[in-house]
Amino acid sequence: MKTAPTAADYGWPTRSALARPTRVSKTRQWAAHGVALFMSGVFLDSLRFKFTDAPKTQIIFGDLDQWAAGLGLPGLFAHTGLFSQYVIGSAELVASLLLLTGVFFRRRRFLQPLGAMLGFAIMSGAVSFHLFTPLGVNVAGDGGALFYTACAVWVGALGLLVLRRREVGVLRDRLAGFFAADLTAGAGK
């Protein structure tokens, strides 16, 4: 069974040979930049509340700590707890740095999916705590603004992983090479 001739059969350059971005790939690139900037903006904006121990932050983490204490895990969300506002804020800062690195440094774009994964994990916790704890959707009379922003960032993180799926593969290959090199170096000892 014969297949239809391709552009290469006629000596024409293929799309990959031209190495020019298509309109779709440029749109996808700009969309990914927009999502990464949005997510970083939300994370970086929240740091001023988390790191300065703002009253609303005290309410949120205080309610979560009381809920955790009722489950036998007192101090889990306290100032020195495993999931304190400082730990969550630091994770958001790292996610922001990874996301922005992918926007501004093309050669490091493979780090952007890592920031999206970290952001997805953080926002999965935020959305879950809003839905399944006494914290609720409407925190301190904000009309659900925190919850809806967390949902938007959560969806954005998923979207960014789809838009940067090629970079997910690059990240996977780099991590595999890193750990393989580490394992082979340790085997000779």
C-alpha positions, -999 to +999 in steps of 0.1 A: +000+000+000+015+033-011+013+064+011+009+099-002+041+118-010+053+142+016+070+176+012+104+160+018+098+137-012+096+168-034+126+184-017+105+211-001+114+222+034+092+208+062+078+229+089+104+217+114+131+224+089+120+260+085+123+264+123+100+294+121+074+296+148+038+293+135+010+316+145-004+288+167+029+282+185+034+320+190-001+323+204+006+293+227+038+308+238+022+342+247-007+324+264+018+304+285+036+337+294+003+353+304-007+324+326+028+323+343+027+360+349-008+358+364+001+330+387+033+347+398+014+379+404-011+362+426+017+343+446+039+374+450+010+396+460+000+371+487+035+372+503+029+407+518+001+392+538+018+359+548+052+373+557+038+403+576+013+383+597-016+403+584-049+400+604-067+381+576-037+357+575-040+352+612-077+344+608-071+319+580-042+300+596-058+303+631-090+287+619-071+259+601-049+253+632-080+250+654-095+225+629-063+205+628-062+205+666-096+190+666-082+161+645-053+156+670-027+177+650-023+208+671+002+233+658+001+221+622-008+255+608+007+275+637+036+300+631+062+272+636+040+244+621+047+222+591+021+241+570+026+276+585+020+308+566+058+311+562+062+277+547+033+282+523+046+317+514+081+303+508+067+276+485+047+303+466+079+324+463+098+294+448+070+287+424+069+323+413+107+323+407+104+292+386+075+306+366+092+339+360+125+322+350+106+304+323+092+338+310+124+358+310+151+332+303+143+311+273+171+285+280+156+279+314+120+275+302+121+238+312+118+250+348+084+266+342+065+233+344+081+227+378+067+260+390+033+251+376+035+217+394+044+234+427+017+260+422-008+232+414+001+215+446-002+246+467-035+256+452-049+220+455-043+224+492-059+259+493-090+249+474-094+217+495-091+236+527-117+261+516-141+234+506-136+207+532-128+226+565-146+251+586-126+278+567-152+279+540-154+298+508-163+332+523-133+340+545-138+370+568-165+384+545-144+386+513-172+372+492-151+342+482-124+363+465-096+342+480-113+309+470-120+320+434-085+333+430-071+300+442-094+282+417-082+304+389-045+298+398-053+260+400-068+260+366-040+282+353-014+257+366-031+228+347-033+249+316+003+259+318+013+222+321-006+216+289+008+246+271+044+236+282+040+199+277+072+198+255+091+214+284+077+188+308+095+162+287+127+183+287+125+186+325+119+148+328+149+141+307+171+165+326+160+151+359+165+115+347+200+124+335+208+141+368+197+112+389+213+086+365+246+104+368+242+106+406+235+069+408+264+059+385+288+081+405+276+065+438+280+030+423+318+034+419+324+041+456 
